[in-house]
Amino acid sequence: MTEQAILVLGGTGKSGSRIAARLRARGAAVRVASRSGEWRFDWNDRATWDHVLDGVAAVYVVPLDGAVLTRPFVERAAGLGAGRLVLLSGRGVDVPDYIVGDADAGATHVDGESAVRDSGLPWTIVRPGWFAQNFSEGFFREAVLAGELRLPAGDGAASFVDAEDIADVVVAALTEDGHAGRTYELSGPRALTMTEVAAEISAATGRTVRYVPLGPQEFVAELVGQGWPEGDAKEYADVVSPIRRGKDAYLSEGVRQALGRDARDFSAYARSAADAGAWD
Ligand SMILES: NC(=O)c1ccc[n+]([C@@H]2O[C@H](COP(=O)([O-])OP(=O)(O)OC[C@H]3O[C@@H](n4cnc5c(N)ncnc54)[C@H](OP(=O)(O)O)[C@@H]3O)[C@@H](O)[C@H]2O)c1
């Protein structure tokens, strides 16, 4: 393991925290960087960029959705001699009709991918589909706790990927040879409908969770009724729409390509999240 530090942006988030923990367990010097991290880093404050980048062997880049800042950051990383880049992008970035409306992440990931490819540094792009951890650490958690997943996902399925697998792939790309120039699309081993997700979480937790399909307009109206700004509610509906339109059900081989093993199943995720008290 290199003596030089590895910079983990978004190091307090769902993927970054797992990556930092794995790197530390291997004895690496890790810079956990974010607005609240040990190393203060704010995408919106360029004065915070150089000190986190100074002298690092590798960088895990979690971009800021809705911003187009990855290119100047990557250029700065190259200028300061960073060794290699691993970028978190998203599945669907190159799929026509995947993104609808003004969903925040689309332009961010298109910019980010081209920026790392142009960087002149060794790079790896990781494109996960929907994280399983959205149900335990992300924007679906409150709905699970309330017992009802009220979403405009229709009967669509998504091949949810476990953030533990994302972390394993990213750590391999940060620390091993053989991943430069690769774009890994990551999914779990099967696609689940929201009804199946609710059943898995119910079985793992012993609490009753059910899926209530809403039409997109009904969903937006419901959120607005709860005080959401209409634009944010529409964007949330747009982000979920690929599931409803069947565009998130396909399986991706990136976990096997990068690690030579199968991806973790949603059942295993749900059990371990329940055991860890994620929904207590
Ligand atoms: N969730 C999914 O299903 C999914 C699927 C595919 C791709 N993605 C992509 O994954 C990315 C998010 O990754 P994640 O889920 O691992 O992270 P996350 O759990 O959403 O956490 C976001 C991280 O970014 C940091 N952050 C937020 N605003 C920041 C700012 N202005 N400057 C610096 N750091 C900031 C946060 O820390 P502080 O609050 O301390 O700053 C936190 O560490 C997004 O680009 C998203 O498009 C997500």
The ligand as a Tripos MOL2 file, in Angstrom:
@<TRIPOS>MOLECULE
LIG
   48    52     1     0     0
SMALL
NO_CHARGES

@<TRIPOS>ATOM
      1 N1        -28.2970    7.0250   -4.7350 N.am      1 LIG1
      2 C1        -28.3280    6.3610   -5.8830 C.2       1 LIG1
      3 O1        -29.1520    5.4670   -6.0870 O.2       1 LIG1
      4 C2        -27.3180    6.6980   -6.9460 C.ar      1 LIG1
      5 C3        -27.2460    5.8900   -8.1030 C.ar      1 LIG1
      6 C4        -26.2880    6.1930   -9.0760 C.ar      1 LIG1
      7 C5        -25.4340    7.2750   -8.9010 C.ar      1 LIG1
      8 N2        -25.5540    8.0410   -7.7760 N.ar      1 LIG1
      9 C6        -24.6660    9.1820   -7.6280 C.3       1 LIG1
     10 O2        -23.9580    9.0520   -6.4170 O.3       1 LIG1
     11 C7        -23.5430   10.3520   -5.9930 C.3       1 LIG1
     12 C8        -23.7580   10.4580   -4.5020 C.3       1 LIG1
     13 O3        -22.9080    9.5190   -3.8980 O.3       1 LIG1
     14 P1        -23.2060    8.8810   -2.4660 P.3       1 LIG1
     15 O4        -24.6120    8.3440   -2.4970 O.co2     1 LIG1
     16 O5        -22.0970    7.9980   -2.1100 O.co2     1 LIG1
     17 O6        -23.1750   10.1660   -1.5450 O.3       1 LIG1
     18 P2        -24.2840   10.6520   -0.5240 P.3       1 LIG1
     19 O7        -24.5580    9.5570    0.4490 O.co2     1 LIG1
     20 O8        -25.4130   11.2580   -1.3140 O.co2     1 LIG1
     21 O9        -23.4990   11.7900    0.2410 O.3       1 LIG1
     22 C9        -23.0740   12.9640   -0.4160 C.3       1 LIG1
     23 C10       -21.6450   13.2490    0.0200 C.3       1 LIG1
     24 O10       -21.2130   14.4380   -0.6460 O.3       1 LIG1
     25 C11       -20.8560   15.4070    0.3480 C.3       1 LIG1
     26 N3        -21.2650   16.7150   -0.1530 N.ar      1 LIG1
     27 C12       -22.5210   17.1790   -0.3400 C.ar      1 LIG1
     28 N4        -22.4910   18.4510   -0.7900 N.ar      1 LIG1
     29 C13       -21.1670   18.7760   -0.8830 C.ar      1 LIG1
     30 C14       -20.4740   19.9550   -1.2770 C.ar      1 LIG1
     31 N5        -21.1190   21.0830   -1.6470 N.pl3     1 LIG1
     32 N6        -19.1300   19.9310   -1.2860 N.ar      1 LIG1
     33 C15       -18.4380   18.8280   -0.8780 C.ar      1 LIG1
     34 N7        -19.0380   17.6950   -0.5120 N.ar      1 LIG1
     35 C16       -20.3920   17.6650   -0.4940 C.ar      1 LIG1
     36 C17       -21.5810   14.9850    1.6020 C.3       1 LIG1
     37 O11       -20.8930   15.3750    2.7680 O.3       1 LIG1
     38 P3        -21.1350   16.7830    3.5300 P.3       1 LIG1
     39 O12       -22.6000   16.9050    3.7180 O.co2     1 LIG1
     40 O13       -20.3310   16.6490    4.7670 O.co2     1 LIG1
     41 O14       -20.5740   17.8310    2.6070 O.co2     1 LIG1
     42 C18       -21.5190   13.4760    1.4860 C.3       1 LIG1
     43 O15       -20.2750   12.9900    1.9350 O.3       1 LIG1
     44 C19       -24.3350   11.3540   -6.8300 C.3       1 LIG1
     45 O16       -23.4840   11.9080   -7.8050 O.3       1 LIG1
     46 C20       -25.3990   10.4910   -7.4900 C.3       1 LIG1
     47 O17       -25.7760   11.0010   -8.7700 O.3       1 LIG1
     48 C21       -26.4540    7.7720   -6.7980 C.ar      1 LIG1
@<TRIPOS>BOND
     1     1     2 1
     2     2     3 2
     3     2     4 1
     4     4     5 ar
     5     4    48 ar
     6     5     6 ar
     7     6     7 ar
     8     7     8 ar
     9     8     9 1
    10     8    48 ar
    11     9    10 1
    12     9    46 1
    13    10    11 1
    14    11    12 1
    15    11    44 1
    16    12    13 1
    17    13    14 1
    18    14    15 2
    19    14    16 1
    20    14    17 1
    21    17    18 1
    22    18    19 2
    23    18    20 1
    24    18    21 1
    25    21    22 1
    26    22    23 1
    27    23    24 1
    28    23    42 1
    29    24    25 1
    30    25    26 1
    31    25    36 1
    32    26    27 ar
    33    26    35 ar
    34    27    28 ar
    35    28    29 ar
    36    29    30 ar
    37    29    35 ar
    38    30    31 1
    39    30    32 ar
    40    32    33 ar
    41    33    34 ar
    42    34    35 ar
    43    36    37 1
    44    36    42 1
    45    37    38 1
    46    38    39 2
    47    38    40 1
    48    38    41 1
    49    42    43 1
    50    44    45 1
    51    44    46 1
    52    46    47 1
@<TRIPOS>SUBSTRUCTURE
     1 LIG1         1 GROUP 0 **** ****
